[in-house]
Amino acid sequence: MGNNISKDALNAINKKTGKTITEGAVKKLASTVKPTTIQNEAQLRQLIKQVSAMAKVPVSEDTVKDIVSAVKKSGLNPSSMESLMKMMMKK
């Protein structure tokens, strides 16, 4: 992930959730993501739950399955935290 998170993405997430998620909080969580996190389903599920908790937006098991499936199909790069967050916010 670059040093700057798209302000548009962060603003969209904050607007959709009605919560304030700081860039620092996203960077802190993103710093824990490694390539193996994305490849390991259990770790990926944990990451989804962490993002959900950070955003204070509940994510159903069906949504988690959809995200896991989409990540596996796309080969989502761990530096693409913004993409993962966007997928969650679409649900």
All heavy atoms as an XYZ file, in Angstrom:
678
protein
N       0.851     -1.176      0.000
C       0.000      0.000      0.000
C       0.887      1.227      0.000
O       1.893      1.265      0.690
C      -0.883     -0.017      1.241
C      -1.789      1.158      1.322
S      -3.073      0.963      2.567
C      -2.203      1.463      4.010
N       0.515      2.207     -0.762
C       1.260      3.444     -0.772
C       1.082      4.174      0.550
O       0.347      3.736      1.424
N       1.772      5.261      0.687
C       1.679      6.017      1.932
C       0.368      6.775      2.054
O       0.008      7.199      3.134
C       2.856      6.983      2.053
C       4.152      6.257      2.335
O       4.139      5.153      2.873
N       5.264      6.873      1.977
N      -0.323      6.967      0.953
C      -1.569      7.729      0.989
C      -2.750      6.849      0.610
O      -2.746      6.209     -0.425
C      -1.499      8.912      0.018
C      -0.441      9.904      0.439
O      -0.309     10.214      1.616
N       0.328     10.382     -0.510
N      -3.725      6.829      1.467
C      -4.967      6.133      1.166
C      -5.831      7.132      0.428
O      -5.882      8.305      0.786
C      -5.658      5.681      2.466
C      -4.772      4.682      3.173
C      -7.031      5.106      2.180
C      -5.237      4.358      4.565
N      -6.492      6.663     -0.591
C      -7.339      7.555     -1.361
C      -8.317      8.266     -0.434
O      -9.095      7.632      0.273
C      -8.101      6.758     -2.422
O      -9.139      7.532     -2.950
N      -8.251      9.571     -0.431
C      -9.171     10.358      0.402
C     -10.609     10.120     -0.021
O     -11.511     10.090      0.803
C      -8.832     11.847      0.322
C      -7.455     12.198      0.843
C      -7.337     12.003      2.324
C      -5.968     12.437      2.799
N      -5.642     11.979      4.117
N     -10.812      9.927     -1.330
C     -12.161      9.662     -1.827
C     -12.709      8.368     -1.244
O     -13.865      8.303     -0.833
C     -12.175      9.579     -3.354
C     -11.940     10.928     -4.016
O     -12.145     11.970     -3.352
O     -11.561     10.950     -5.197
N     -11.867      7.331     -1.213
C     -12.307      6.042     -0.667
C     -12.625      6.182      0.813
O     -13.650      5.704      1.293
C     -11.254      4.967     -0.892
N     -11.745      6.829      1.551
C     -11.952      7.002      2.990
C     -13.207      7.835      3.251
O     -14.017      7.486      4.119
C     -10.717      7.651      3.614
C     -10.520      7.476      5.098
C     -10.531      6.014      5.508
C      -9.218      8.124      5.538
N     -13.395      8.899      2.485
C     -14.594      9.728      2.650
C     -15.856      8.947      2.317
O     -16.877      9.070      3.002
C     -14.501     10.980      1.777
C     -13.492     11.977      2.304
O     -13.141     11.969      3.475
N     -12.997     12.834      1.425
N     -15.802      8.129      1.264
C     -16.967      7.328      0.878
C     -17.312      6.324      1.972
O     -18.489      6.125      2.294
C     -16.700      6.610     -0.442
N     -16.304      5.712      2.531
C     -16.524      4.742      3.612
C     -17.118      5.442      4.824
O     -18.096      4.971      5.411
C     -15.222      4.010      3.956
C     -14.818      3.102      2.787
C     -15.356      3.210      5.254
C     -13.391      2.626      2.834
N     -16.541      6.557      5.199
C     -17.054      7.298      6.354
C     -18.487      7.763      6.125
O     -19.314      7.700      7.030
C     -16.140      8.481      6.680
C     -14.831      8.049      7.305
O     -14.725      6.974      7.891
N     -13.808      8.875      7.165
N     -18.788      8.214      4.914
C     -20.147      8.668      4.605
C     -21.126      7.504      4.658
O     -22.199      7.612      5.243
C     -20.170      9.318      3.218
C     -21.521      9.870      2.841
C     -21.472     10.538      1.481
C     -22.850     11.044      1.089
N     -22.865     11.653     -0.229
N     -20.739      6.374      4.062
C     -21.641      5.223      4.004
C     -21.898      4.658      5.399
O     -23.015      4.270      5.718
C     -21.052      4.147      3.096
C     -21.868      2.884      3.059
C     -22.138      2.423      1.678
C     -23.018      1.206      1.729
N     -23.592      0.880      0.484
N     -20.852      4.595      6.226
C     -21.004      3.991      7.554
C     -21.542      4.971      8.581
O     -22.040      4.550      9.615
C     -19.658      3.447      8.081
O     -18.736      4.526      8.228
C     -19.096      2.375      7.174
N     -21.392      6.273      8.299
C     -21.781      7.262      9.292
C     -20.791      7.302     10.448
O     -21.055      7.868     11.496
N     -19.634      6.668     10.245
C     -18.588      6.609     11.266
C     -17.369      7.351     10.741
O     -17.266      7.646      9.564
C     -18.175      5.155     11.556
C     -19.309      4.193     11.760
C     -19.974      4.367     13.103
C     -20.930      3.254     13.410
N     -22.301      3.502     13.200
N     -16.446      7.626     11.625
C     -15.206      8.253     11.205
C     -14.082      7.253     11.370
O     -13.758      6.849     12.485
C     -14.904      9.513     12.034
O     -15.996     10.415     11.868
C     -13.633     10.179     11.591
N     -13.540      6.830     10.251
C     -12.392      5.940     10.246
C     -11.210      6.779      9.802
O     -11.250      7.413      8.752
C     -12.606      4.766      9.280
C     -13.837      3.969      9.690
C     -11.366      3.875      9.234
C     -14.269      2.943      8.686
N     -10.173      6.784     10.606
C      -9.023      7.615     10.288
C      -8.058      6.883      9.365
O      -7.999      5.650      9.338
C      -8.264      8.018     11.562
O      -7.690      6.839     12.147
C      -9.169      8.715     12.555
N      -7.297      7.657      8.645
C      -6.279      7.088      7.771
C      -5.267      6.301      8.604
O      -4.812      5.233      8.204
C      -5.588      8.204      6.988
C      -4.597      7.697      5.977
C      -4.023      8.804      5.100
O      -4.422      9.974      5.233
O      -3.171      8.474      4.270
N      -4.959      6.813      9.785
C      -4.018      6.122     10.673
C      -4.513      4.740     11.077
O      -3.737      3.783     11.124
N      -5.810      4.626     11.360
C      -6.379      3.335     11.746
C      -6.293      2.345     10.593
O      -5.968      1.169     10.789
C      -7.827      3.511     12.197
N      -6.553      2.823      9.387
C      -6.476      1.959      8.211
C      -5.030      1.522      7.986
O      -4.753      0.347      7.737
C      -7.040      2.667      6.957
C      -6.808      1.831      5.709
C      -8.521      2.965      7.139
N      -4.100      2.456      8.106
C      -2.680      2.124      7.911
C      -2.200      1.122      8.950
O      -1.441      0.205      8.632
C      -1.822      3.388      7.971
C      -1.905      4.220      6.729
C      -0.991      5.417      6.824
C      -1.019      6.238      5.563
N      -0.111      7.377      5.632
N      -2.647      1.291     10.190
C      -2.242      0.368     11.256
C      -2.708     -1.046     10.941
O      -1.948     -2.006     11.048
C      -2.803      0.841     12.599
C      -2.377     -0.016     13.769
C      -2.916      0.544     15.067
C      -2.547     -0.358     16.231
N      -3.086      0.144     17.487
N      -3.955     -1.175     10.529
C      -4.488     -2.490     10.182
C      -3.798     -3.029      8.929
O      -3.404     -4.194      8.879
C      -5.999     -2.416      9.958
C      -6.682     -3.728      9.571
C      -6.448     -4.803     10.632
C      -8.159     -3.508      9.372
N      -3.617     -2.186      7.948
C      -2.984     -2.610      6.693
C      -1.552     -3.084      6.924
O      -1.087     -3.999      6.237
C      -3.014     -1.471      5.678
N      -0.874     -2.506      7.897
C       0.511     -2.895      8.162
C       0.625     -4.330      8.673
O       1.700     -4.924      8.623
C       1.165     -1.924      9.151
O       0.630     -2.119     10.452
N      -0.481     -4.887      9.151
C      -0.455     -6.268      9.646
C      -0.717     -7.278      8.536
O      -0.560     -8.478      8.749
C      -1.513     -6.484     10.753
O      -2.823     -6.379     10.194
C      -1.355     -5.473     11.882
N      -1.112     -6.794      7.369
C      -1.455     -7.679      6.255
C      -0.190     -8.085      5.509
O       0.612     -7.246      5.128
C      -2.447     -7.000      5.282
C      -2.755     -7.901      4.099
C      -3.714     -6.614      6.020
N      -0.044     -9.389      5.338
C       1.085     -9.944      4.598
C       0.529    -10.744      3.419
O      -0.656    -11.062      3.395
C       1.894    -10.852      5.525
C       2.485    -10.091      6.699
C       3.196    -11.007      7.660
C       3.811    -10.281      8.826
N       3.184     -9.143      9.336
N       1.367    -11.084      2.441
C       0.864    -11.883      1.310
C       0.171    -13.165      1.764
O      -0.831    -13.569      1.175
C       2.127    -12.181      0.496
C       3.036    -11.024      0.805
C       2.750    -10.678      2.251
N       0.654    -13.767      2.818
C       0.039    -15.008      3.308
C      -1.351    -14.757      3.880
O      -2.181    -15.657      3.885
C       0.913    -15.679      4.381
O       1.166    -14.744      5.433
C       2.230    -16.152      3.803
N      -1.614    -13.543      4.360
C      -2.937    -13.210      4.903
C      -4.000    -13.385      3.831
O      -5.076    -13.926      4.089
C      -2.966    -11.764      5.427
O      -1.926    -11.591      6.382
C      -4.307    -11.429      6.061
N      -3.693    -12.941      2.636
C      -4.650    -12.992      1.541
C      -4.798    -14.423      1.021
O      -5.858    -14.816      0.564
C      -4.218    -12.031      0.407
C      -4.097    -10.595      0.937
C      -5.172    -12.090     -0.769
C      -5.354    -10.018      1.550
N      -3.737    -15.200      1.107
C      -3.763    -16.571      0.581
C      -4.389    -17.564      1.550
O      -4.856    -18.619      1.142
C      -2.334    -17.024      0.239
C      -1.719    -16.190     -0.859
C      -0.217    -16.377     -0.973
O       0.391    -17.111     -0.210
N       0.383    -15.696     -1.930
N      -4.409    -17.235      2.833
C      -4.924    -18.140      3.850
C      -6.357    -17.732      4.190
O      -6.600    -16.630      4.684
C      -4.026    -18.064      5.089
C      -4.469    -18.968      6.198
O      -5.579    -18.829      6.729
N      -3.599    -19.884      6.589
N      -7.315    -18.620      3.945
C      -8.724    -18.255      4.122
C      -9.044    -17.852      5.561
O      -9.773    -16.883      5.794
C      -9.651    -19.385      3.681
C     -11.103    -18.965      3.729
C     -12.050    -19.936      3.056
O     -11.644    -20.657      2.145
O     -13.232    -19.940      3.457
N      -8.488    -18.562      6.536
C      -8.760    -18.230      7.939
C      -8.234    -16.835      8.275
O      -8.913    -16.045      8.945
C      -8.142    -19.279      8.864
N      -7.033    -16.525      7.794
C      -6.464    -15.194      8.053
C      -7.244    -14.114      7.314
O      -7.448    -13.012      7.831
C      -4.989    -15.161      7.646
C      -4.092    -15.989      8.543
C      -2.652    -15.970      8.083
O      -2.309    -15.388      7.055
N      -1.788    -16.617      8.849
N      -7.686    -14.427      6.109
C      -8.472    -13.476      5.333
C      -9.801    -13.187      6.028
O     -10.227    -12.043      6.138
C      -8.709    -14.001      3.918
C      -9.505    -13.109      2.977
C      -8.879    -11.727      2.846
C      -9.625    -13.777      1.608
N     -10.435    -14.238      6.536
C     -11.696    -14.054      7.274
C     -11.468    -13.171      8.508
O     -12.285    -12.305      8.821
C     -12.273    -15.401      7.688
C     -12.886    -16.153      6.536
C     -13.367    -17.545      6.959
N     -14.121    -18.152      5.884
C     -15.420    -17.972      5.675
N     -16.120    -17.209      6.482
N     -16.024    -18.552      4.672
N     -10.346    -13.383      9.186
C     -10.022    -12.570     10.361
C      -9.828    -11.109      9.965
O     -10.301    -10.201     10.644
C      -8.767    -13.115     11.059
C      -8.386    -12.352     12.310
C      -9.454    -12.370     13.382
O     -10.185    -13.343     13.536
N      -9.569    -11.296     14.129
N      -9.149    -10.877      8.848
C      -8.942     -9.514      8.356
C     -10.282     -8.844      8.045
O     -10.505     -7.685      8.402
C      -8.059     -9.531      7.103
C      -7.854     -8.183      6.412
C      -7.184     -7.176      7.336
C      -7.070     -8.370      5.126
N     -11.177     -9.580      7.399
C     -12.500     -9.037      7.080
C     -13.219     -8.640      8.363
O     -13.818     -7.566      8.455
C     -13.322    -10.055      6.263
C     -12.685    -10.248      4.886
C     -14.780     -9.610      6.141
C     -13.191    -11.456      4.123
N     -13.132     -9.487      9.383
C     -13.776     -9.180     10.667
C     -13.140     -7.964     11.325
O     -13.838     -7.143     11.937
C     -13.711    -10.396     11.590
C     -14.617    -11.515     11.114
C     -14.505    -12.746     11.972
C     -15.373    -13.861     11.384
N     -15.237    -15.106     12.091
N     -11.812     -7.810     11.188
C     -11.140     -6.637     11.762
C     -11.586     -5.358     11.063
O     -11.838     -4.343     11.714
C      -9.623     -6.798     11.664
C      -9.057     -7.840     12.606
C      -7.580     -8.049     12.377
O      -7.131     -8.282     11.265
N      -6.809     -7.962     13.448
N     -11.685     -5.419      9.745
C     -12.131     -4.236      8.995
C     -13.579     -3.914      9.354
O     -13.941     -2.749      9.560
C     -11.963     -4.447      7.471
C     -12.592     -3.295      6.688
C     -10.491     -4.598      7.111
N     -14.391     -4.948      9.471
C     -15.794     -4.768      9.858
C     -15.898     -4.098     11.223
O     -16.674     -3.161     11.415
C     -16.499     -6.127      9.865
O     -17.770     -6.025     10.426
N     -15.094     -4.577     12.166
C     -15.117     -3.997     13.515
C     -14.627     -2.552     13.497
O     -15.204     -1.689     14.162
C     -14.258     -4.842     14.451
N     -13.585     -2.282     12.727
C     -13.047     -0.928     12.641
C     -14.103      0.019     12.081
O     -14.262      1.138     12.558
C     -11.797     -0.903     11.757
C     -11.188      0.472     11.612
S      -9.659      0.481     10.664
C     -10.206     -0.066      9.067
N     -14.845     -0.446     11.088
C     -15.872      0.386     10.460
C     -17.185      0.368     11.232
O     -18.101      1.120     10.919
C     -16.125     -0.096      9.027
N     -17.251     -0.521     12.226
C     -18.475     -0.688     13.011
C     -19.663     -0.998     12.107
O     -20.768     -0.503     12.283
C     -18.739      0.539     13.882
C     -17.655      0.777     14.907
C     -17.936      2.005     15.738
C     -16.854      2.259     16.731
N     -15.815      3.157     16.308
N     -19.394     -1.850     11.106
C     -20.412     -2.289     10.162
C     -20.440     -3.808     10.198
O     -19.445     -4.451      9.881
C     -20.087     -1.810      8.725
C     -21.072     -2.374      7.726
C     -20.059     -0.291      8.665
N     -21.561     -4.384     10.617
C     -21.623     -5.850     10.649
C     -21.559     -6.434      9.241
O     -22.098     -5.856      8.297
C     -22.965     -6.143     11.306
C     -23.761     -4.897     11.163
C     -22.798     -3.751     11.033
N     -20.856     -7.553      9.126
C     -20.727     -8.230      7.844
C     -21.267     -9.641      8.030
O     -20.787    -10.386      8.877
C     -19.253     -8.258      7.370
C     -19.121     -9.007      6.062
C     -18.719     -6.842      7.225
N     -22.271     -9.996      7.230
C     -22.887    -11.314      7.343
C     -21.930    -12.397      6.837
O     -20.986    -12.117      6.092
C     -24.178    -11.364      6.531
O     -23.875    -11.354      5.144
N     -22.204    -13.633      7.207
C     -21.382    -14.759      6.749
C     -21.432    -14.864      5.225
O     -20.422    -15.167      4.592
C     -21.849    -16.063      7.406
C     -21.005    -17.263      7.045
C     -19.515    -17.126      7.363
O     -19.146    -16.443      8.337
O     -18.701    -17.723      6.630
N     -22.581    -14.583      4.636
C     -22.680    -14.615      3.170
C     -21.770    -13.570      2.528
O     -21.129    -13.832      1.515
C     -24.128    -14.370      2.716
C     -25.013    -15.582      2.941
O     -24.485    -16.707      3.128
O     -26.251    -15.411      2.937
N     -21.718    -12.393      3.120
C     -20.851    -11.337      2.607
C     -19.395    -11.734      2.759
O     -18.584    -11.515      1.852
C     -21.132    -10.001      3.314
O     -22.496     -9.644      3.081
C     -20.228     -8.897      2.792
N     -19.039    -12.324      3.900
C     -17.669    -12.792      4.114
C     -17.305    -13.802      3.024
O     -16.232    -13.724      2.414
C     -17.488    -13.403      5.522
C     -16.122    -14.075      5.649
C     -17.647    -12.338      6.603
N     -18.210    -14.735      2.754
C     -17.966    -15.739      1.706
C     -17.776    -15.070      0.349
O     -16.890    -15.464     -0.421
C     -19.128    -16.736      1.631
C     -19.160    -17.713      2.782
C     -20.365    -18.640      2.665
C     -20.490    -19.525      3.878
N     -21.696    -20.376      3.830
N     -18.600    -14.068      0.053
C     -18.483    -13.341     -1.215
C     -17.133    -12.637     -1.329
O     -16.500    -12.655     -2.389
C     -19.598    -12.307     -1.362
C     -20.971    -12.923     -1.583
O     -21.048    -14.140     -1.881
O     -21.970    -12.182     -1.446
N     -16.707    -12.020     -0.254
C     -15.431    -11.301     -0.259
C     -14.283    -12.288     -0.424
O     -13.372    -12.061     -1.232
C     -15.260    -10.451      1.016
C     -16.289     -9.317      1.033
C     -13.836     -9.887      1.101
C     -16.390     -8.584      2.355
N     -14.310    -13.387      0.331
C     -13.255    -14.403      0.227
C     -13.189    -14.920     -1.213
O     -12.107    -15.027     -1.796
C     -13.483    -15.551      1.238
C     -12.570    -16.734      0.938
C     -13.258    -15.052      2.665
N     -14.338    -15.208     -1.782
C     -14.392    -15.709     -3.160
C     -13.832    -14.679     -4.138
O     -13.039    -15.011     -5.023
C     -15.838    -16.049     -3.518
O     -15.926    -16.443     -4.856
N     -14.224    -13.426     -3.978
C     -13.752    -12.362     -4.869
C     -12.246    -12.170     -4.746
O     -11.553    -11.973     -5.750
C     -14.478    -11.055     -4.557
N     -11.724    -12.256     -3.532
C     -10.290    -12.088     -3.313
C      -9.536    -13.234     -3.979
O      -8.524    -13.016     -4.652
C      -9.963    -12.007     -1.804
C      -8.465    -12.121     -1.565
C     -10.499    -10.700     -1.226
N     -10.031    -14.447     -3.800
C      -9.369    -15.601     -4.408
C      -9.376    -15.509     -5.932
O      -8.381    -15.811     -6.579
C     -10.026    -16.902     -3.955
C      -9.679    -17.277     -2.540
C     -10.308    -18.595     -2.169
C      -9.880    -19.013     -0.778
N     -10.442    -20.317     -0.426
N     -10.489    -15.084     -6.500
C     -10.598    -14.970     -7.957
C      -9.706    -13.869     -8.509
O      -9.115    -14.005     -9.565
C     -12.041    -14.705     -8.371
C     -12.930    -15.908     -8.275
C     -14.353    -15.560     -8.688
C     -15.281    -16.731     -8.447
N     -16.677    -16.383     -8.692
N      -9.624    -12.758     -7.788
C      -8.892    -11.600     -8.297
C      -7.420    -11.628     -7.940
O      -6.641    -10.872     -8.514
C      -9.504    -10.310     -7.748
O      -9.222    -10.187     -6.369
N      -7.046    -12.483     -6.987
C      -5.654    -12.466     -6.540
C      -5.313    -11.137     -5.906
O      -4.232    -10.605     -6.095
N      -6.253    -10.584     -5.161
C      -6.098     -9.272     -4.535
C      -4.735     -9.141     -3.870
O      -4.331     -9.978     -3.090
C      -7.200     -9.055     -3.495
C      -7.247     -7.705     -2.818
C      -7.638     -6.618     -3.808
C      -8.230     -7.721     -1.676
N      -4.041     -8.106     -4.209
C      -2.737     -7.822     -3.632
C      -2.931     -7.271     -2.226
O      -3.817     -6.471     -1.997
C      -2.054     -6.777     -4.527
C      -0.653     -6.465     -4.095
O      -0.368     -6.272     -2.927
N       0.220     -6.403     -5.078
N      -2.091     -7.705     -1.260
C      -2.258     -7.212      0.107
C      -2.173     -5.689      0.211
O      -2.665     -5.106      1.155
C      -1.111     -7.851      0.888
C      -0.474     -8.817     -0.002
C      -1.014     -8.652     -1.388
N      -1.554     -5.057     -0.774
C      -1.470     -3.599     -0.732
C      -2.778     -2.960     -1.168
O      -2.913     -1.755     -1.172
C      -0.325     -3.117     -1.623
O      -0.608     -3.400     -2.968
N      -3.753     -3.765     -1.496
C      -5.034     -3.265     -1.985
C      -6.094     -3.237     -0.895
O      -7.220     -3.643     -1.131
C      -5.513     -4.148     -3.128
O      -5.488     -3.473     -4.315
N      -5.751     -2.767      0.272
C      -6.707     -2.690      1.378
C      -7.906     -1.863      0.967
O      -9.037     -2.170      1.310
C      -6.036     -2.080      2.605
C      -6.962     -1.945      3.775
S      -7.500     -3.541      4.370
C      -6.354     -3.741      5.687
N      -7.658     -0.835      0.178
C      -8.745      0.031     -0.286
C      -9.763     -0.786     -1.079
O     -10.972     -0.628     -0.899
C      -8.155      1.136     -1.154
C      -9.167      2.134     -1.651
C      -8.523      3.226     -2.466
O      -7.365      3.589     -2.213
O      -9.206      3.720     -3.370
N      -9.302     -1.693     -1.921
C     -10.211     -2.533     -2.713
C     -11.038     -3.430     -1.810
O     -12.231     -3.609     -2.030
C      -9.426     -3.393     -3.695
O      -8.754     -2.583     -4.626
N     -10.409     -4.005     -0.788
C     -11.118     -4.863      0.145
C     -12.209     -4.069      0.872
O     -13.340     -4.519      1.008
C     -10.148     -5.474      1.149
C     -10.740     -6.391      2.217
C     -11.426     -7.595      1.585
C      -9.660     -6.862      3.165
N     -11.871     -2.870      1.285
C     -12.848     -2.034      1.982
C     -14.009     -1.678      1.062
O     -15.165     -1.686      1.473
C     -12.173     -0.779      2.542
C     -11.199     -1.121      3.667
S     -10.259      0.293      4.237
C     -11.522      1.253      5.007
N     -13.705     -1.388     -0.197
C     -14.777     -1.055     -1.148
C     -15.713     -2.241     -1.337
O     -16.921     -2.065     -1.427
C     -14.173     -0.621     -2.488
C     -13.612      0.779     -2.464
C     -13.038      1.153     -3.811
C     -12.480      2.555     -3.798
N     -11.881      2.934     -5.090
N     -15.141     -3.462     -1.421
C     -15.994     -4.647     -1.566
C     -16.933     -4.774     -0.389
O     -18.106     -5.100     -0.542
C     -15.132     -5.919     -1.648
C     -14.618     -6.214     -3.018
S     -13.918     -7.864     -3.092
C     -12.249     -7.535     -2.575
N     -16.429     -4.521      0.807
C     -17.258     -4.643      2.002
C     -18.368     -3.605      2.007
O     -19.484     -3.896      2.433
C     -16.413     -4.488      3.265
C     -15.513     -5.672      3.509
S     -14.539     -5.487      4.992
C     -15.814     -5.547      6.241
N     -18.072     -2.418      1.546
C     -19.044     -1.332      1.620
C     -20.162     -1.496      0.588
O     -21.219     -0.917      0.728
C     -18.357      0.014      1.434
C     -17.292      0.303      2.480
S     -17.682     -0.167      4.165
C     -19.072      0.844      4.523
N     -19.940     -2.315     -0.433
C     -20.977     -2.539     -1.447
C     -22.103     -3.387     -0.914
O     -23.181     -3.403     -1.438
C     -20.367     -3.200     -2.688
C     -19.517     -2.285     -3.495
C     -18.958     -2.993     -4.704
C     -18.029     -2.098     -5.475
N     -17.403     -2.805     -6.598
N     -21.853     -4.140      0.140
C     -22.845     -5.069      0.686
C     -23.809     -4.364      1.616
O     -23.546     -3.421      2.237
C     -22.161     -6.206      1.422
C     -21.314     -7.056      0.502
C     -22.191     -7.789     -0.458
C     -21.396     -8.582     -1.462
N     -22.189     -9.353     -2.333
